[in-house]
Amino acid sequence: MGRRRNWVRIAVVPTALALAAAACTNSPTSVSSGGNGAPGVTGNSITVGSLANVTGPLSADFAPITSGVQAYFDMVNAAGGVAGRKLVLRYQQDDQGSPSIDLTVAQTLVEQDHVFAVVGVGTPFFGSARYLAAHGVPTFGYQVSADWQDGPSLFGAYGSLLDYSAGEPGFAYFAKRVEAQSVGVVAYGVAQSAAACRAVADAMQRFGVFVGFEDVNFLFGSDPTADVLQMKAHHVDTVFSCLDVTGNVAFTRAMAQNGLSVRQLWLNGYDRSTLQQYAPLMSGVYMGLQHVPFEAVAEFPGRYPGMERYLNEMQRYEPASTYDEVAFDGWVSAALFVSGLRAVGRHLTQARLVRAVNDERAFTGDGVITPVDWTQAHSTAIPPFCSTSVVVEGDRFVPVVQPDGSVYVCFDSNSVVPVPPKPGTPGT
C-alpha cells in the first residue's frame, strides 16, 4: 500500500522555500528499474551514501535521518553484515535544503563516489528524485513530497505514494470519539501543510462533522490571535493543526490567552524536547502517528519487540537521536534496504535489489510499522488504513489504546467504524 497519510507527519516549510522549490525542475525525466552493475560493492563491503538537509533551513527536521541509518547498519554489521559484506555509510551529502544543490550532490554520489545506493534521504525538496530514478539507483528515505513516485527504485519509509484522502476516516473517527460539535482546521499555505488539512476538512464534511473554522493559508510566523478569535466566535471545540511545532505552540498560547478551551490533534510535534519545554501548554493535546509509539514499549512490556529493539539499538549506537521520528524513518529505510539485500544474497546488482524490494508484500520495518505491500506501494493506497496516537498527560506522552488493547486503529475508505488491521501489524 502507499504511504498512508491518515495521521500525517508533515514537513512544514516557509512559503519562500516552497516558491524556490517550484522554480526548480528535475532532470532527466526517464526512469529505470535499476542498473545491472554493482558500484560500491566488494567482496566484503557495500558502500552507500546519504542525502539530507544537514545545515540548511529546517535542518533539525531532516538531518537526524542518518543517525537511524547508521544505527541499523551498526547493528547489522555487529552480527556479521549481509551475506558476508559489511554496510558502509561512507558519503553523507548535505543539500542545504536546496533542490538544485540536492541534484548536484546526488550526481556526486552516483558519478564520483560510485555508491551502490542512497540510504537516508531527508530533505524538504527532493530535487534529485528523477535523476536517481533515471539511473536506477536504489534510494530510501523520508518521504514528504510526490517526487518519490518518479520511479520503482525510490522507496519512501512507509511507501512512495502520497494519498491524503486515505486518512479521512481516521480524522472523522477522532472527531466523533471526542464528540466534536465544531471543528477548526489550521494549516500553512504551502503544499504539504495545506493538502493535509484540506483532507481533514473533507473528512468532516464526508462524515457529518461541522467545520466551524478553516484557515489553510496561515502565514508562517504570523500572529494567530485573529484565527483564535474567529474560532471562539464559531464555538470551535476541537482543532486539527497541520502546522509545525512553533505554529502549534503559538496557537495554543493564543487560545489560553483568549479563553478558548479546545481539544487538539497535532499532525506534527511528537518530540520529547518540545514536550519538556512546553508541557503546561501541551496538556491534553493528541499527536497523530504512523508507527508504534515509542512509549508503547514501557506501557506494554513484550508486546512490541520491534520497537523495543529499535530503542535498545539506538541507545547503543546513536543515543542522542533515539526519540527522533526522522531518525526512526532512517531506521525503517535501512531495514528495507537490508531486507532487499538479504533477499538477493551474494549475487548483488542494483536491479536485483530493486526487484527484491518491490517483491516485498508485508514489510514492517522489523515490527515497528503496519505492513507495506511494495508490489503496490508506488502507486496505490490499499485499505485498511491504520494509525496510532498519543496524548500528553503531565510531562509525558501516553499511547492511546483501542478497546482491543492495541495502539493501532484501522479503517476502510468509507467508514468510521474500525476494522481489523492487516496480519503482521505490530502488537496483533
N, C-alpha and C positions, 0 to 999 in steps of 0.2 A: 504494500500500500504506500501511498505518498506520504509526505510529511503532514501529519495531522495537526492542523493549527487550531484545535479546539480549545486548548489553553495556550495561547501564543506567547512565547518569549521572544520579543522583537528587539531589533537593534534600532533605536530611535535616533535619528540624526538631524542636525540643524538644516533648515531649508537651504542655506547656501551650499552645503555639501551635496545635497540632493540635486541641486541645479548643476553643480560641477559634474556629477556623475552622468546626468542626462546629456551633457555636451560631448561625452566621450563615446567611442564605439569600440567593439571588439573586432579583432582581425586574426586570421581569416574566418570564414563562416562555415566551411565544410567540417564534418565531424568524422571520427574514426572509431572503430570498435576496439582499437588497441594495436600497438606496434608489435611486430614479430620478434624484435630483439629483446635484449635484457640488459640495457645500460645500468651501470651501478651494481651489477651482480657479479660476485666472485664465488669461488668455491666455499668460502666461509663467511661471507657477509652480503648484506643487501643495503645499499646506501640510498637514502631518500632525503628530500628537502621539505621545508615548511614555508608557508607564505602567510604572514599575518601583519596586521596593523599594530606595530610594536611601539612606535614613537609618535605617530600622528594623532589627529583628533580622535577621541573615543577609544584610544589605545587600551584603556583599562577594561573595555567591554570585549576586546578581541585577543589581546596578547597572551592571556593565560592558556590559550588552546594548546600551545606547545608543551606546557607542563603536563597536561593529561597524556599527550602522545608519548613524551619521554618516560613518564612513569610506567605506562603499559609496556613500552619497549624494554625498560629495565627489568620488569617482572618476567617477561618472556625470555630475555637473554640470561637471566639468572637460572632459568630452567633449561638452558641449552640452546635457545634460539628456535628457529623453524627449519626443519629438515637439515640441521647441522649448520645453519647460517645465522649469524648474529645480525640484529637490526640496528642500523646506524643512522641517526638523525643528524647528518653532518652539516647541512646547509640550511640555515634559518634566515630567510629573507624578510625584510621589513618593507612593506609597500607604503607606509606612512599615511594610510587612509586615502590614497590617491588611485583612481582606476588606471591612469596612464602609467604610473610607477608600478602598479600591480602587474600590468602586462610586461613591462621591461624586466622586472626581476623574475617573472615566470620564464621568460625567454632565457635568462641567465641560468636558471636551474636546469632547463632542458638542453640548451645548446652549448653551454660552457661547463656546467657542473656534471652533466650527464646523469641525473638522478633517475632511479628506477620508477619512483612515484613521488607525488606530493602528498604528504600526510600531515594534516594540520593547517588547513586554510581557515583563517579567521579574519575577515575583512568586511567592512560595510559595502564596498564596491568591488565586486569580483570581475575586474576588467580583463582578466586573462582567461576567463572561462572558455570562450570559443577557441582560443589558441591551444589551450591544453587539450580540449576535446578533439580538435583537428589533428593533433599529434598523437592521440591515443594514450596520453599519459594518465595512468590511474591516479585519481585525485579524490581526497577525502577531507571533510571538514564541516564547519558550522555554517549551515545554510540560512541566509536571511534575504535572498532575492531569487527571482525566477531564472537567473543565469545558470543555475545548476541543472536545468532541464535541457541544456545545449548538447548533451551527448551521453552515450551509455557508459562512458568511462568516468563520469562525475558522480560522486556519491556523497550526498548530504547525510549528516549523522542519523536522521530519522527518516530518510527518504529524500528524493530530489524534487518532489512536486510540492509547490505551494498551493494549498486549497483552503482558503479561509472559510468557505462555506461549510466545510466538514465540521467545524466547531460549533455551528449554530445550535444544535440540540443541547450541547453541554452548557452553553451560555444561558439558554432559556431554562434549563433544569436548575441551575444555580438560582436564577431569579425567582422561580417558583418555590424552591426549597426555603428561601429566606422570606417568602411571602411579600415580594416586592409589589408595591402599588404604583410607583412612578420611578422609572429608571432614568439615570443620567449617563451619558456617554461622552468621554473626552479623549481627543487624540490630537497629535500634531498634524499639520497639513503636508505631510510627506508620505511617500508611498506605503512603507511598511506599517507605520502607525495608523494612518487613515484607513487603509484597507482592513486592518484587523478590527477596528472599532465599527466600521460600516457593517461588518459581519455580525457584530454584537447587536446593532440596531435592527438589522434584518431579522435576526433571530427573535428579537422581542416581537416584531410585527408578525412573523410567521406563526408564533406560538401564543399569541394573545396577551402579551405583557405591554403595558402602556409605557411609551417613551416620553417622559416629560421634558427632557432637555438633551440636545445633541450638539456638540461642537467638535468637528473633526478637522478643524483648521486653526487650532490653538497655536499661537506663535511661541516658538521655543524661547524660554527665559522671560516671558511676559507675566504680568500680574494676573492671577486667576480670580481676583475678587469679583469682577463683573460676572464671570461664569457662575461663581458660587451663589451670588445674589439671585441670578436667574434660576438656578436650581431650587433655591429656597422658595422663590415665588411660585414655582411649579410643583412644590411639595415632593421633590425628589427624595426618596428614602434609600435608594440603592444606586451606587455609582460603579461603572466599569471604566477603568483607566487603561489606555494604551500609550501612556507617557513613559518617560524614563524615570529613574528614581528621584532626580531633582524635581521634576514636574509633579510627581506623585506627592512628595513631601510638601511642596508649595501649596498644592490644592488642599491637602489635609490640614495644614496650618491655617489656611484661609477659612476652611469650614469651621474649625474650632473658634476662630476669632469672630465669626459671624453667626454663631449659634446654630449651625446646621449639623445635625446628627444623622449620619447615614451608615449603612453597610457598604463596604468597598471590596471590590475584587480588582487587584492589580495584575496586569499581564507581564509586568517587569518589576523586579525588585526583591527577588528571593536571594538575599545576601545577608550574611550574618554581621558583617561590619556595619551595614546600613541599619540593621535592627539594633545593634549595640548603641548607635548614635541617636536613633530616633524612636526608641521603644515606646515612650509615652504617646507619641503621635500615632504610632502604628498599631496600637492596641485594637484587636478585633478585626484587623484587615486580613482578607483572604488573598492568597497568591495562587495563581493557576500554573500548573507544571505539566510536563510531558513525560516525566520519569518517576521512578520510585523516590520519594523524598529522602534526603539524607538522614533525617531524624527517625525514619521508619525502622532503622537497624536497632536503635535503643528501645523504641516503643514496642517492637515485636521481635524479640530475640529469636534468631534461627529461621524466620520466615522469608527473609530477603538476603540469602547468602551472596548473591551477586553484588549487591550494594555494600555488604559488609566487606567483601573482598576489595572493592574499589576504595573504600575508606582506609582500610589497612595498608594497601599498597601505596596510596597517595601519601599517607602519613610517613611511610618508609622512604619514599623517593622524592616527593615534591610537597612537603607538608604545608607550605605557605598557600598552596592552591587547592587544598583538599575540598573545601566547601564552595568552590567557584564553579558555577554552571558551565562556563565556557571551557574550563579545564576538563569538566565532565564530558563535554562534547568531543574534546580531543581524545579522551579515553575511549569513547564509543567509536570514534573514527579509526583509531588504531586497532581496536578489536575487530572491526570489519575488515581492515587491511590484512590482519593476521589470519583471520578466518579464511580469506581467499587464498593466502599463501599456503596454508595447510591443505586446502583442497587441491591445489596444483601439485605440491610436492617439489622434488628436486628439479624437474624439467620446467624451469620457470621462464616465462616471457610475459611482457605486458599484456598481450592479447589473451593469453591463457588466464592471467589473473582477472582481467575484466570479465571474461566469460564465467569464471568461477564465482565471482561475487554476484553477478547477475543471475546465477542459478540458485542463490540463497532464497529460501522460501519462508524462513521463520527466524530471522536474525534478531537477537535480543541484547546484543552487547554483553554477552556472558551473564545475562539475567538482571539487567537494570532498566530495560525499556520494553514496551509491548512489541510483539513480533512484527518485523518488517518483511514483506514479501518482495524481494528485489527483482522478481520476474515482472513486476508491475509498478514498482516504486518510482520509476522515472516519469510515469505518465498518468497514473490512475490512483485515486484515493478509494480504498475499499473498506466499507464498514465491517465490524463495529469500530467506532472512533472512541478511543479511551484517553482518559486524563487522570491526573491526581491533583490534590491541592493541599495547602497548609493554611493554618490560621495563626495569627500572632496572639499568644497568651503570655502576658507579662513581658519577659525578655527572651522568649524563645518561640520558635516555630513548632507547631504541633500538627501532625498529619491529620487530615480529615478522613475518618474511617466510614466506610459504607456499611449497610446493615449486614452484609455477609462477612464482615471483618476485613475486607480487602481495602487497600488505599486507592484502587482503581474504580472508576465509574465509566461505563461504556454505553454508547448509543448507536442505533441505526440512523439513517439520514433524516427520517421524517417523524420522529417521535421523541418525547422527553421521558419516556419510560425506559429505565436502564435495562440493558440486555447483558447476557454473559460475555465475558471477554474471550478473545481467541485462546485456544490451547497454547500453553507455553508462556502466557502472561505471568510475570513475576508475582509470587505470592499466592497463586491459584493452584 
